[in-house]
Amino acid sequence: MSDDPEATHERATVQHLMHRLDGFARGVGLDEAAARGIVEKVAAEMRTLTEEEGLIEARTRMIEASA
């Protein structure tokens, strides 16, 4: 594990988003690995997004990935 506060924050953000989006991801047929990949990409971009915008973006990408 890194002592880098930014990396720690990003990991916490990923965990939080995964918790919030778990049911949604399963509902659109994504496995945990696919959902986590999407969430990690969105979390990396969240410096410019609010949490709600990040959730919307992740849901949109999950829907696109499941199509």
C-alpha positions as CSV (number, residue, x, y, z in Angstrom):
1,M,0.0,0.0,0.0
2,S,1.1,3.5,-0.8
3,D,1.3,6.4,1.7
4,D,0.3,8.7,-1.2
5,P,-2.8,10.6,0.0
6,E,-4.1,11.0,-3.5
7,A,-3.9,7.3,-4.3
8,T,-5.5,6.5,-0.9
9,H,-8.3,8.9,-1.7
10,E,-8.8,7.4,-5.2
11,R,-9.0,3.9,-3.7
12,A,-11.6,5.0,-1.2
13,T,-13.6,6.7,-3.9
14,V,-13.5,3.5,-6.0
15,Q,-14.7,1.5,-3.0
16,H,-17.5,4.0,-2.2
17,L,-18.7,4.0,-5.9
18,M,-18.6,0.2,-6.1
19,H,-20.8,0.0,-3.0
20,R,-23.2,2.5,-4.4
21,L,-23.3,0.9,-7.9
22,D,-23.1,-2.8,-7.1
23,G,-26.8,-3.5,-7.6
24,F,-27.0,-1.4,-10.7
25,A,-24.0,-3.2,-12.3
26,R,-25.5,-6.6,-11.5
27,G,-28.9,-5.4,-12.9
28,V,-27.3,-4.6,-16.3
29,G,-25.4,-7.9,-16.3
30,L,-21.9,-6.8,-15.6
31,D,-19.5,-8.8,-13.4
32,E,-17.6,-7.2,-10.6
33,A,-14.3,-7.0,-12.7
34,A,-16.1,-5.1,-15.5
35,A,-17.9,-2.8,-13.1
36,R,-14.7,-2.1,-11.2
37,G,-12.8,-1.2,-14.4
38,I,-15.5,1.3,-15.3
39,V,-15.6,2.7,-11.8
40,E,-11.8,3.0,-11.6
41,K,-11.8,5.0,-14.9
42,V,-14.5,7.3,-13.6
43,A,-12.8,7.8,-10.2
44,A,-9.6,8.8,-12.0
45,E,-11.7,11.6,-13.7
46,M,-13.6,12.6,-10.6
47,R,-11.4,15.5,-9.8
48,T,-13.6,17.5,-12.2
49,L,-16.9,15.8,-11.3
50,T,-19.2,15.8,-8.3
51,E,-20.1,12.5,-6.7
52,E,-23.5,12.6,-8.4
53,E,-21.9,13.3,-11.8
54,G,-19.5,10.5,-11.2
55,L,-22.4,8.1,-10.4
56,I,-24.2,9.2,-13.5
57,E,-21.1,8.8,-15.7
58,A,-20.4,5.3,-14.3
59,R,-24.0,4.2,-14.8
60,T,-24.0,5.5,-18.4
61,R,-20.7,3.6,-19.1
62,M,-22.1,0.5,-17.5
63,I,-25.2,0.6,-19.7
64,E,-23.0,1.1,-22.8
65,A,-20.7,-1.8,-21.7
66,S,-23.7,-4.1,-21.3
67,A,-25.2,-3.4,-24.7
